[in-house]
Amino acid sequence: MLLGVVRFTPAVELVMALVLIVRLRVAYHSDWGAAVYSGVFHAISAFNNAGFGLLPDSAVQWAEDPWMSVPLMLSVMIGGLGFPVWWELLRHWRRPYARWTVHATITIWGSVVLWVAGTVLFAAFEWDNKSTLGPMGTGGKILAATFQSVVARTAGFNSVDIGALRRESLLLLDGLMFIGGGSAGTAGGVKVATFAIPGFVIWAELRGEPTVRVLNRRLSPANMRQALTVALLATGMVVAATGALMVLTPFRLDVVLFEVISAFATVGMSTGITCGHPRCGAGHPRRHDVPRPHRADHAGRRPGAAQPTSTLRGPGGEGPRWLGTTSPSSGWAGSARPSPCARSRRGDACSASTPTRPW
């Protein structure tokens, strides 16, 4: 199996990189060196569900470009399903009448349900939001909603401004990030099978069945104990970290919970509040904060909360630009470069001295 992984991984990354390279060269007029570097980097980052990007706005400028978004989504899906599932699919392709294992069945169908449900709900919540999907066409909205649903488990790219999402959308992404991808894959989270097993246990208990059966197969007590242990430990860690940050920071519950789950599941998405978090969970100067001008929910602060003195300000004293936008030809939009807090991808543990690089 190890040799198969070594062969499978570079093959997928190479195919996706070639598509990205050609698109960057043809549509975005990048020189060959930059196109090759960016294409290979993003293909590897997507397959490994890393979420690192070379642009300050992650994948926002590709939100309506299927030739960029679809390869990234496919890479995330392939890596996130898990290598055992792909070996199962290969075995089934060679022997069409062979039955799928319980693990493969739960992972595949669970992932499909999460992808579809996430897309539908995200589109419904953000369809008319002028700061996210609102300005896009119908096709762009569907593509961006699908992209965000897929990468939330747990790639960390973003094609919309995470800081501008509505609260119901943040809650949806919380669930997708917490569940994550398949076991023995490149995704994080508690894993699809681990999330599904407690559901089968609850269903069997409601029906009064003495044993838990999945697809006409009896689920062993060891598997149930392991799944319940992982799920409860994960929930406890998230609750504890969220409670600690609620005490130490002035931010609202919805954005704090989002940041905690994103970190726990190794997603890397951020609403843009990370620069205001206390270092090592202590020493937050909330009693000596300077009042901050109101910004519509982007800061995610509780009503009446003040702004930390470490938050970056623009040349004119205005608040930070939460998500700068760029184009292949124009570079940075506006007169000032966006704050490091603007980045909603990985690497968001920034400080006032961290530079932002316009790749």
Helices and strands as residue ranges (DSSP letters): H 2-26, H 32-47, G 60-62, H 66-81, H 83-94, H 102-126, H 138-151, G 162-164, H 167-179, H 192-207, E 213-214, E 217-218, H 221-248, H 253-264, G 274-276, G 279-281, G 286-288, E 326-327, E 331-332, G 340-342
